[in-house]
Amino acid sequence: MKIKAQIAMVMNLDKCIGCHTCSILCKNVWTNRRGAEYMYFNNVETKPGIGYPKQWENQEKWKGGWELKDGELSLKTGGKISRLAKLFYHPQQPEMDDYYEPWTYDYETLIHTKRRNHQPVARPRSLITQKRMEIKWGPNWEDDLADGQSARKDYNLGKIGQEITLEFHDIFMKHLPRLCNHCLNPACVAACPSGAIYKRDEDGVVLISQDGCRGWRHCVPACPYKKIYYNWETNKAEKCVFCFPRLENGLPTVCSDGCVGRMRYLGVLLYDADKVKAAASTPDPKDIYKAYLDALCDPNDPATVKAAHEAGIPDRWIRAAQNSPSYKLIAEWQLAFPLHPEYRTLPNIWYVPPLSPIARRAEEKVFFPGAAEMRIPVAYLAQLLTAGDTAAIERVLGVLLELRTYMRTKQTGEPLPAGLTHDAETYEAMYRLLGIAKRRDRFNIPAGVQDVSQDKLRELQGTAGYACPGGC
């Protein structure tokens, strides 16, 4: 048993209101620079839709993540010889049009135009070429199903063989916030020819050394979530850094701290590093979720605590893991799922599937319908979160419905229905965490990096993160 610590995030999709506050906060903090105009380390997509970049879930096109060949893990982008042949040109490289061409407006025209009969117009101008342009796509072009036709091209709908209708009484949608998953088995780390991408041993954050990066860009197609970007100004790769300077001081990421819906949770997970490869190599993609849970260790188990001490994990990190909201939602109550586990990267951003909208059609005296009767098809959620395992989705939706039923009976005085999955104490704890949790309950992050002096920390921060062109 080789215990390691990982900071993990859980998002309760029922509480995401699609306000994009997280995206704007992240944009203003991390990517408000030349060369990073098109980058959104955190973005919120409306599903169904093709996402940002376009069709990022279609690994038949992008070849992201891992696959099993003769029982062994290998990158979908190819082996060493294949990737060497693509060193100077990678056919699976996303282009600017797959993201969007960033723009601004000629605001000076509004101020300095001479007096005329027609009102002046601030026309869009490209932030890259500085030329006038026609806006054809954007990072949230599909927001709230704004572009109805692209919703039909959702890759997950094709996999379940289901057409969607845009009729109001049948349409469904959900918001899906996305950022780098800081995976346990990151494909980007394996694909980098220069070894510039690494996973921090102390907290599991995946970073790119700006000194080591040579701009080969093999990490971009290798990431199945397309959360690594190429800065055309610095010729370096960039990605979400999980706000590691804040984590080192016991503070949550800016996207979590500013979340209006309070739907994000951050906490420590302890996992057995010896089980990571076996979990990622699970033959049936539907079983990867269970194998992933098996790799997570109970922080209250004396054997786990002993192994953690032997691995050099400080007591404050062990205590944080024992009180981690992420562990409760992921492993203890098993309410959350990783995004597209079939990519075999073992991501550390988890999602509690949404119940809302609660039902397709209202029926008399039916307050909470069955899990399979939700307006959002169970098969669609299964394609997103469980590699098509509908039984796992129905189990979690059933528990969430039981939670609502329990809280309703408290208000109405009706007797509890028979056959509930958990006891009353567990439902009360779920309600407090999912419904009314305070900031201190949603974030439990130990301050300080494990066994790293301040001098060493400054050295690490000088080689990871972002280099400012021309100096800062």
C-alpha positions as CSV (number, residue, x, y, z in Angstrom):
1,M,0.0,0.0,0.0
2,K,1.5,3.3,-1.1
3,I,-0.7,6.2,0.2
4,K,-0.8,9.5,-1.6
5,A,-2.9,12.6,-1.1
6,Q,-5.1,14.3,-3.7
7,I,-7.1,17.5,-3.6
8,A,-10.4,16.6,-5.3
9,M,-13.4,18.7,-6.3
10,V,-17.1,17.7,-6.3
11,M,-19.8,19.6,-8.2
12,N,-23.5,19.3,-7.4
13,L,-25.0,19.8,-10.8
14,D,-28.5,20.4,-9.3
15,K,-27.2,23.7,-7.9
16,C,-25.4,25.1,-11.0
17,I,-27.4,28.0,-12.4
18,G,-25.2,28.6,-15.4
19,C,-24.2,32.1,-14.4
20,H,-20.5,31.7,-15.6
21,T,-19.2,33.5,-12.6
22,C,-16.6,30.8,-12.2
23,S,-15.5,31.2,-15.8
24,I,-15.1,35.0,-15.6
25,L,-13.2,34.8,-12.3
26,C,-10.8,32.3,-13.7
27,K,-10.4,34.2,-16.9
28,N,-9.6,37.5,-15.1
29,V,-7.1,35.8,-12.7
30,W,-5.2,33.4,-15.1
31,T,-5.8,34.1,-18.8
32,N,-6.2,37.8,-19.3
33,R,-2.9,37.9,-21.3
34,R,-1.9,38.2,-24.9
35,G,-1.7,34.7,-26.3
36,A,-4.3,33.4,-23.8
37,E,-7.3,35.3,-25.1
38,Y,-9.1,32.1,-26.4
39,M,-8.3,30.1,-23.2
40,Y,-11.0,29.3,-20.6
41,F,-9.4,27.1,-18.0
42,N,-12.9,26.9,-16.5
43,N,-15.9,27.0,-18.7
44,V,-19.6,26.1,-18.3
45,E,-21.3,24.2,-21.1
46,T,-24.9,23.6,-21.7
47,K,-25.8,20.0,-22.4
48,P,-26.8,18.7,-24.8
49,G,-24.3,20.5,-27.0
50,I,-21.0,20.0,-28.7
51,G,-19.1,22.0,-26.1
52,Y,-15.8,23.9,-26.0
53,P,-13.8,23.1,-28.1
54,K,-16.2,21.7,-30.6
55,Q,-16.9,18.0,-30.2
56,W,-14.3,17.6,-27.5
57,E,-15.9,14.3,-26.4
58,N,-15.4,12.7,-29.8
59,Q,-12.2,10.7,-29.2
60,E,-12.5,9.0,-32.6
61,K,-11.5,12.4,-33.9
62,W,-9.2,13.7,-31.3
63,K,-7.6,10.4,-30.0
64,G,-7.4,11.7,-26.4
65,G,-7.0,9.6,-23.3
66,W,-5.9,5.9,-23.0
67,E,-7.0,2.6,-24.5
68,L,-6.3,-1.0,-23.7
69,K,-4.1,-3.0,-26.1
70,D,-3.5,-6.6,-25.2
71,G,-4.4,-5.7,-21.6
72,E,-1.9,-2.8,-21.4
73,L,-2.6,0.9,-21.3
74,S,-1.4,2.9,-24.3
75,L,-2.1,6.4,-25.4
76,K,-4.8,6.8,-28.1
77,T,-2.5,9.3,-29.9
78,G,-0.1,6.4,-30.6
79,G,3.1,4.8,-29.3
80,K,6.5,6.5,-29.1
81,I,7.4,5.9,-32.7
82,S,4.0,7.1,-33.9
83,R,4.2,10.2,-31.8
84,L,7.8,10.9,-32.9
85,A,6.6,10.9,-36.5
86,K,4.0,13.5,-35.5
87,L,6.5,15.6,-33.6
88,F,6.4,18.6,-36.0
89,Y,2.8,18.1,-37.2
90,H,0.0,16.5,-35.2
91,P,-3.1,15.7,-37.2
92,Q,-5.3,15.6,-34.1
93,Q,-4.3,19.1,-33.0
94,P,-7.4,21.4,-32.4
95,E,-7.4,24.6,-34.4
96,M,-8.4,28.1,-33.4
97,D,-11.8,27.6,-35.1
98,D,-12.5,24.6,-32.9
99,Y,-12.3,26.9,-29.9
100,Y,-13.3,30.4,-31.2
101,E,-11.5,33.4,-32.5
102,P,-11.4,35.9,-29.6
103,W,-12.6,39.4,-30.4
104,T,-13.1,42.9,-29.1
105,Y,-15.0,45.9,-30.4
106,D,-14.0,49.2,-32.0
107,Y,-15.2,51.2,-29.0
108,E,-13.1,54.2,-30.2
109,T,-15.5,54.5,-33.1
110,L,-18.3,55.4,-30.7
111,I,-16.2,58.2,-29.2
112,H,-14.3,59.8,-32.0
113,T,-16.7,59.4,-35.0
114,K,-17.6,62.8,-36.5
115,R,-21.2,64.0,-36.4
116,R,-23.3,62.0,-39.0
117,N,-26.8,61.0,-39.8
118,H,-26.4,57.3,-38.8
119,Q,-25.4,56.1,-35.4
120,P,-21.9,54.8,-35.2
121,V,-21.4,51.0,-34.6
122,A,-18.6,49.3,-32.6
123,R,-17.8,46.5,-35.0
124,P,-16.0,43.3,-33.8
125,R,-12.3,43.1,-34.3
126,S,-10.1,40.0,-33.9
127,L,-7.8,40.1,-30.9
128,I,-5.3,37.9,-32.8
129,T,-5.1,39.5,-36.3
130,Q,-6.5,42.9,-35.2
131,K,-8.6,42.8,-38.4
132,R,-12.4,43.1,-38.6
133,M,-14.2,39.9,-38.4
134,E,-17.6,38.2,-38.4
135,I,-18.5,36.5,-35.2
136,K,-19.4,32.8,-35.9
137,W,-18.8,31.0,-32.6
138,G,-17.9,31.6,-29.0
139,P,-17.0,29.8,-25.8
140,N,-20.6,29.7,-24.6
141,W,-22.3,30.0,-28.0
142,E,-24.7,27.2,-27.0
143,D,-25.6,28.8,-23.6
144,D,-29.1,27.7,-22.5
145,L,-29.5,25.9,-25.9
146,A,-29.1,29.2,-27.8
147,D,-27.8,27.4,-30.9
148,G,-30.5,24.7,-31.1
149,Q,-29.1,22.9,-34.1
150,S,-25.7,22.2,-32.5
151,A,-27.4,20.5,-29.6
152,R,-28.5,17.7,-32.0
153,K,-24.8,17.0,-32.7
154,D,-24.0,16.1,-29.1
155,Y,-21.7,13.1,-29.2
156,N,-23.4,11.5,-26.3
157,L,-26.8,11.5,-28.0
158,G,-25.3,9.7,-30.9
159,K,-23.9,7.0,-28.6
160,I,-27.3,6.3,-27.0
161,G,-29.0,6.4,-30.4
162,Q,-31.5,9.0,-29.3
163,E,-32.8,12.0,-31.2
164,I,-33.8,15.1,-29.2
165,T,-36.7,17.3,-29.9
166,L,-36.7,21.0,-29.5
167,E,-40.4,21.0,-28.6
168,F,-40.7,23.0,-25.3
169,H,-42.6,20.3,-23.4
170,D,-39.9,17.6,-24.1
171,I,-36.7,19.6,-24.3
172,F,-34.1,19.2,-21.5
173,M,-30.8,20.8,-20.6
174,K,-28.2,20.9,-17.9
175,H,-25.1,23.0,-17.1
176,L,-21.8,21.3,-17.0
177,P,-18.8,23.3,-15.5
178,R,-15.5,21.9,-16.7
179,L,-11.8,22.4,-15.8
180,C,-8.6,20.4,-15.7
181,N,-9.4,17.1,-13.8
182,H,-5.8,16.7,-12.3
183,C,-6.1,13.0,-13.1
184,L,-4.5,10.2,-11.2
185,N,-3.4,8.7,-14.6
186,P,-3.0,11.9,-16.7
187,A,-2.5,11.2,-20.5
188,C,-0.9,14.7,-20.9
189,V,2.0,13.7,-18.6
190,A,2.7,10.6,-20.6
191,A,2.4,12.4,-24.0
192,C,4.8,15.3,-23.2
193,P,8.1,14.7,-25.2
194,S,10.1,17.1,-23.0
195,G,8.8,15.9,-19.6
196,A,7.5,19.4,-18.7
197,I,4.2,18.2,-17.3
198,Y,4.2,16.6,-13.8
199,K,1.9,15.7,-11.0
200,R,2.8,17.2,-7.7
201,D,3.4,14.5,-5.1
202,E,2.1,16.7,-2.2
203,D,-1.4,17.4,-3.4
204,G,-1.9,15.8,-6.8
205,V,-2.1,19.0,-8.8
206,V,-0.9,18.6,-12.4
207,L,1.3,21.5,-13.6
208,I,3.4,22.4,-16.6
209,S,6.9,23.7,-16.1
210,Q,7.2,26.8,-18.2
211,D,11.0,26.3,-18.3
212,G,10.7,22.7,-19.5
213,C,8.0,23.2,-22.1
214,R,9.2,23.3,-25.6
215,G,5.9,23.8,-27.3
216,W,5.6,20.4,-29.0
217,R,1.9,20.5,-28.2
218,H,1.5,16.7,-27.9
219,C,-0.3,17.3,-24.6
220,V,-3.2,19.1,-26.3
221,P,-4.6,16.2,-28.3
222,A,-3.6,13.7,-25.6
223,C,-5.9,15.3,-23.0
224,P,-9.3,13.9,-23.6
225,Y,-11.0,16.8,-21.9
226,K,-9.1,19.3,-24.1
227,K,-8.1,21.4,-21.1
228,I,-4.5,22.1,-22.2
229,Y,-4.0,25.1,-24.4
230,Y,-1.2,26.5,-26.5
231,N,-0.1,30.1,-26.0
232,W,0.8,31.4,-29.4
233,E,2.6,34.4,-27.9
234,T,5.0,32.5,-25.5
235,N,5.0,29.2,-27.5
236,K,4.2,27.3,-24.3
237,A,1.4,25.0,-23.2
238,E,-0.8,26.3,-20.4
239,K,-3.6,24.8,-18.3
240,C,-5.6,25.1,-15.1
241,V,-3.2,25.1,-12.1
242,F,-6.0,24.4,-9.6
243,C,-5.1,27.8,-8.0
244,F,-2.2,26.0,-6.2
245,P,-0.9,29.2,-4.6
246,R,-4.3,29.5,-2.9
247,L,-4.4,25.8,-2.0
248,E,-1.0,26.1,-0.3
249,N,-2.5,28.7,2.0
250,G,-5.6,26.7,2.8
251,L,-7.8,28.7,0.4
252,P,-10.2,27.2,-2.2
253,T,-9.8,27.8,-5.9
254,V,-11.2,31.0,-7.2
255,C,-13.9,29.2,-9.2
256,S,-15.0,27.5,-6.0
257,D,-14.8,30.5,-3.8
258,G,-16.9,32.7,-6.2
259,C,-19.5,30.1,-7.1
260,V,-22.9,31.7,-6.8
261,G,-24.8,28.4,-6.5
262,R,-22.3,27.1,-3.9
263,M,-22.2,23.8,-5.8
264,R,-18.5,23.1,-5.4
265,Y,-16.8,21.2,-2.7
266,L,-13.0,20.8,-2.1
267,G,-11.3,18.2,0.1
268,V,-8.5,15.7,0.4
269,L,-8.7,12.2,-0.8
270,L,-6.2,9.5,0.2
271,Y,-5.6,6.8,-2.4
272,D,-3.4,3.8,-2.9
273,A,-1.0,4.6,-5.8
274,D,-0.4,0.9,-6.3
275,K,-4.0,0.4,-7.4
276,V,-4.0,3.3,-9.9
277,K,-2.7,1.3,-12.9
278,A,-5.1,-1.6,-12.2
279,A,-8.1,0.7,-11.9
280,A,-7.2,2.5,-15.2
281,S,-6.7,-0.9,-16.9
282,T,-10.1,-2.3,-16.0
283,P,-11.3,-4.2,-19.1
284,D,-14.9,-3.1,-19.0
285,P,-15.2,0.7,-19.0
286,K,-18.4,0.5,-16.9
287,D,-16.4,-1.1,-14.1
288,I,-13.7,1.7,-14.0
289,Y,-15.8,3.7,-11.5
290,K,-16.0,0.8,-9.0
291,A,-12.2,0.1,-9.5
292,Y,-11.5,3.8,-8.9
293,L,-13.5,3.8,-5.6
294,D,-11.5,0.7,-4.6
295,A,-8.3,2.7,-5.0
296,L,-9.5,5.3,-2.6
297,C,-8.6,4.6,1.0
298,D,-10.8,5.2,4.1
299,P,-9.0,7.9,6.1
300,N,-10.5,6.7,9.3
301,D,-9.0,3.2,8.9
302,P,-6.1,2.7,11.3
303,A,-4.2,0.8,8.6
304,T,-4.6,3.7,6.2
305,V,-3.5,6.2,8.8
306,K,-0.4,4.1,9.6
307,A,0.5,3.8,5.9
308,A,0.0,7.5,5.4
309,H,2.4,8.3,8.2
310,E,4.9,5.9,6.7
311,A,4.5,7.7,3.3
312,G,5.3,11.1,5.0
313,I,1.8,12.6,4.9
314,P,1.5,15.1,7.8
315,D,-1.2,14.7,10.4
316,R,-3.0,17.9,9.3
317,W,-3.5,16.3,5.8
318,I,-4.8,13.1,7.4
319,R,-7.2,15.1,9.6
320,A,-8.4,17.0,6.5
321,A,-9.0,13.8,4.7
322,Q,-11.1,12.5,7.6
323,N,-13.3,15.6,7.4
324,S,-13.2,15.9,3.7
325,P,-16.6,16.8,2.0
326,S,-15.2,15.3,-1.2
327,Y,-14.6,11.9,0.5
328,K,-18.1,11.9,1.9
329,L,-19.8,12.6,-1.5
330,I,-17.5,10.4,-3.5
331,A,-16.7,7.3,-1.4
332,E,-18.8,7.3,1.8
333,W,-22.2,8.1,0.3
334,Q,-21.1,7.4,-3.4
335,L,-23.2,10.2,-4.8
336,A,-20.7,11.6,-7.3
337,F,-19.2,10.3,-10.5
338,P,-16.1,11.2,-12.6
339,L,-16.6,12.7,-16.0
340,H,-16.2,10.1,-18.8
341,P,-14.3,7.4,-16.9
342,E,-13.9,5.5,-20.1
343,Y,-11.0,7.8,-20.9
344,R,-9.1,5.9,-18.2
345,T,-7.4,9.0,-16.8
346,L,-9.1,8.7,-13.4
347,P,-10.2,12.3,-13.1
348,N,-10.5,14.2,-9.8
349,I,-13.4,16.5,-10.7
350,W,-16.5,14.6,-9.7
351,Y,-20.2,15.4,-10.4
352,V,-23.4,14.7,-8.5
353,P,-26.0,14.1,-11.2
354,P,-28.9,16.5,-11.4
355,L,-32.5,15.7,-10.6
356,S,-33.9,19.0,-12.0
357,P,-36.1,19.3,-14.0
358,I,-37.9,16.9,-11.7
359,A,-40.2,15.2,-14.1
360,R,-41.3,15.1,-17.8
361,R,-45.0,15.5,-17.0
362,A,-46.9,16.3,-13.8
363,E,-49.2,13.6,-12.5
364,E,-51.8,13.9,-9.8
365,K,-50.5,13.0,-6.3
366,V,-47.0,12.1,-7.7
367,F,-44.5,14.4,-5.9
368,F,-41.3,12.6,-6.8
369,P,-41.4,10.2,-9.7
370,G,-39.0,7.3,-10.3
371,A,-35.3,7.9,-11.2
372,A,-36.0,6.5,-14.7
373,E,-38.8,9.1,-15.3
374,M,-36.6,12.2,-15.1
375,R,-36.8,14.7,-17.9
376,I,-33.1,14.3,-18.5
377,P,-32.7,10.8,-19.9
378,V,-30.8,8.4,-17.5
379,A,-29.0,7.0,-20.5
380,Y,-27.7,10.5,-21.4
381,L,-26.3,11.0,-17.9
382,A,-24.8,7.6,-18.0
383,Q,-22.9,8.4,-21.1
384,L,-21.4,11.5,-19.4
385,L,-20.6,10.0,-16.0
386,T,-20.5,6.2,-15.9
387,A,-19.5,5.0,-19.4
388,G,-23.1,4.0,-20.1
389,D,-23.9,2.3,-16.8
390,T,-27.5,3.4,-16.3
391,A,-27.9,1.3,-13.1
392,A,-25.3,3.4,-11.2
393,I,-27.1,6.6,-12.3
394,E,-30.5,5.3,-11.2
395,R,-29.0,4.3,-7.9
396,V,-27.8,7.8,-7.1
397,L,-30.9,9.5,-8.4
398,G,-32.9,7.2,-6.3
399,V,-30.9,8.2,-3.2
400,L,-31.4,11.9,-4.0
401,L,-35.1,11.4,-4.4
402,E,-35.2,9.6,-1.1
403,L,-33.4,12.6,0.5
404,R,-36.1,14.9,-0.9
405,T,-38.8,12.5,0.3
406,Y,-37.3,12.4,3.8
407,M,-37.1,16.2,4.0
408,R,-40.7,16.5,2.8
409,T,-42.0,14.1,5.4
410,K,-40.3,16.2,8.1
411,Q,-42.4,19.2,6.9
412,T,-45.7,17.3,6.4
413,G,-45.6,14.9,9.3
414,E,-46.3,12.0,7.0
415,P,-44.7,8.6,7.8
416,L,-41.5,7.7,6.1
417,P,-41.8,5.2,3.2
418,A,-40.4,1.8,3.6
419,G,-37.2,0.6,2.0
420,L,-35.1,3.7,2.3
421,T,-31.4,3.2,1.5
422,H,-30.0,5.1,4.4
423,D,-31.0,6.0,8.0
424,A,-32.3,9.4,9.1
425,E,-29.0,10.5,10.4
426,T,-27.3,10.0,7.0
427,Y,-30.1,11.9,5.2
428,E,-29.7,14.8,7.6
429,A,-26.0,14.9,7.0
430,M,-26.6,14.8,3.2
431,Y,-29.1,17.6,3.5
432,R,-26.7,19.8,5.5
433,L,-23.9,19.2,3.0
434,L,-25.8,19.3,-0.3
435,G,-28.4,21.9,0.7
436,I,-27.3,24.4,3.4
437,A,-23.5,23.9,3.8
438,K,-21.5,26.9,4.9
439,R,-18.2,27.8,3.4
440,R,-16.2,26.0,6.1
441,D,-18.3,22.8,5.4
442,R,-17.7,22.9,1.6
443,F,-14.0,23.5,1.7
444,N,-11.5,21.6,3.9
445,I,-8.0,22.3,2.7
446,P,-5.0,22.0,4.9
447,A,-2.7,25.0,4.7
448,G,0.9,24.5,3.7
449,V,2.6,22.1,1.3
450,Q,3.7,18.7,2.8
451,D,7.3,18.9,4.1
452,V,8.3,21.8,1.8
453,S,10.2,24.8,3.2
454,Q,9.3,28.3,2.1
455,D,12.6,28.6,0.2
456,K,11.9,25.4,-1.7
457,L,8.3,26.5,-2.2
458,R,9.5,29.7,-3.9
459,E,11.8,27.7,-6.1
460,L,9.0,25.4,-7.1
461,Q,6.8,28.4,-7.9
462,G,9.5,29.8,-10.1
463,T,9.5,26.7,-12.3
464,A,5.8,26.1,-12.5
465,G,2.9,28.3,-13.3
466,Y,3.3,31.1,-15.9
467,A,6.1,33.1,-17.3
468,C,5.2,36.6,-18.2
469,P,6.6,37.8,-21.6
470,G,9.1,40.5,-20.9
471,G,9.0,40.0,-17.2
472,C,6.4,40.7,-14.6
